[in-house]
Amino acid sequence: MPIILPQPTEPEAQPLAPAAPSQLSSRAGLNLQEQLNPFQRVQIDYLIIGSSRISWTLEPSFHDPLPHTFQLQTGRTGNPREDGWQNIGLPIINGDQLAIDDTQRLWGNTQDVSYRVVLTTGTGVYTSPVAQPFGNLEPRFWAIGQEIVRKATLQADTIGPPGTLLKRRRYGTPCTRCLDPLTEEVTDSDCPVCWGTQITGGYYAPVPLVMYDMDPTYDAMQRDDAMRGASNDVVVKAKVLGTPLLSKQDVWVHGRNDLRWFIHTVKNTAHIQGVPLVTQIELRLINFAHIIYRWPLESVDPETIYTPPGPGPGMISVDQDYGRVGWLRYVDRQGVPVANALVRVFQEVDWNAGNQTDEFLVAATSTQPDGSWSYPLTLNPGRYVFVFSLTGVCGPDIRGVEVTNPSPVGSSSSLSFPVP
């Protein structure tokens, strides 16, 4: 039977999403972690209407054994920990390092599309830096951009305060608890489902974001008779590197004192041929009664680079219909599908030993609006623990699944086992 969710609970202590590559990777494909990531550069030849070409280059020193399977993915926020990354086309196996995207993804006047490439080899899985369609740089200008980002990074590492970015959700499932049915406005700013953002889940999983050139705070007193009346905002200005793309109402959490700030304005101050490298932002302190102070944060180390597991290392395809149609589809008590949830897979032996953090993940995917999976996983035969969750809404829900070869057809009773 489909997985049944409990009633919404308090947000999990550790948001369930693949951890992030460092924020030091530039939107232009500038990669400062070359010694740890096989991707040297990701380039986008983007057309608003037409076929966009996404190509990538690997480090010459990268020699993982074949096969090399490349999967192009797209997202909307530039956040490497976004849970809405979707596959584009079929995987490329030992082929050209080039993929085509024929779908128009930009509407309005905001360049909010992102790409990345997931590489699966015989010994590991690697994820490229996030790339966005701001234009390609010639090799000379790309090298200059590398140097600008390197110097900015050095300055950020030595004098900048550490912190965490919470990207506000602007796409996804509308809140089912607090939206007015006519106006779709938030009626409860303390809503535990959407966190006052209108979208279920509120914010994406946190990513590290270090500030530098951070000015002292100052009070901005003003009177707005039409809207807020008299106000006294605590304001600070700072600079950050260009990734991920920041937007108004995103939240930055100071790593030393837990003060939480709304990003109020965003201005690119250093760019090369239209490719932004350094951004100046204005932050405004959030009222201490705001629900965002209840958002739990795990420790996010800016120096730690972790590669999301992707679809998995095996050859057996597993999706929501494994064993029986709809067996692993994610629905709630009323049978309503749960969208944008995470499906994380651990080996049973790791799970039972208490190794239940993202670094022990074998594979991961997310759910579509009908509760099905965004893409199937590929696993080796064995016993696995599947963890289903939507941060701040419900879960985690756990199911033990035995993967067999050949795959079963029409029966799931023999595949399920209890998980302590």
Buried (B, 14 or more C-beta within 10 A) or exposed (E): EBBEBEEBEEBBEBBBBBBBBBBBBBBBBBBBBBEEBBBBBBBBBBBEEEEBBBBBBBBEEBEBEEEBBBBBBBBBBBBBBBBBBEBBEEBBEEEEBBBEBEEEBBEEEEBBBBBBBBBBBEEEBBBBBBBBBBBBBEEEBBEBBBEBBEEBBEBBBEEBBBBBBBBBBBEBBEBEBBBEEEEEEBEBEEBBBBBBBBBBBBBBBBBBBBBBBBEEBEEEEEEEEEEEEEEEBBBBBBBBBBBBBBBEEBBBBBBEEEBBBBBBEBEBEBBBEEBBBBBBBBBBBBEEEBBBEEBEBBEBEBEEBBBBBBBBBBEBBBBBBBBBEBBBBBBBEEEEBBBBBBBBBBBBEBBBEEEBEBEBBBBBBBBBEEBBBBBBBBBBEBBBBBBBBBBBBBBBBBBBBBBBEEEBEEEBEEBEEEBE
